Amino acid sequence: MSVGVMVELKVEEIASGIKKLNKKDREALLLLLSGEGKEIKKRLKEIETGKVKTLTRKELLNDVL
């Protein structure tokens, strides 16, 4: 059994809601809409669970500086 719901939103209301988001939330929304959100979410989970280790700033910039 499934239930259907119809929601009517005006573009102006959606735009207003997006404008009220902070920078971090707007970036997250952009990632979700671009399709890259799933990949980034997966990578973040790998970091949080310790499956992968991120580089330190020193390790990352070792050959640059």
Secondary structure in CASP SS format (residue, H / E / C, confidence):
PFRMAT SS
TARGET T0000
AUTHOR 0000-0000-0000
METHOD secondary structure of the structure
MODEL  1
M C 1.00
S C 1.00
V C 1.00
G C 1.00
V C 1.00
M C 1.00
V C 1.00
E C 1.00
L C 1.00
K C 1.00
V H 1.00
E H 1.00
E H 1.00
I H 1.00
A H 1.00
S H 1.00
G H 1.00
I H 1.00
K H 1.00
K C 1.00
L C 1.00
N C 1.00
K H 1.00
K H 1.00
D H 1.00
R H 1.00
E H 1.00
A H 1.00
L H 1.00
L H 1.00
L H 1.00
L H 1.00
L H 1.00
S H 1.00
G C 1.00
E C 1.00
G H 1.00
K H 1.00
E H 1.00
I H 1.00
K H 1.00
K H 1.00
R H 1.00
L H 1.00
K H 1.00
E H 1.00
I H 1.00
E H 1.00
T C 1.00
G C 1.00
K C 1.00
V C 1.00
K C 1.00
T C 1.00
L C 1.00
T C 1.00
R H 1.00
K H 1.00
E H 1.00
L H 1.00
L C 1.00
N C 1.00
D C 1.00
V C 1.00
L C 1.00
END
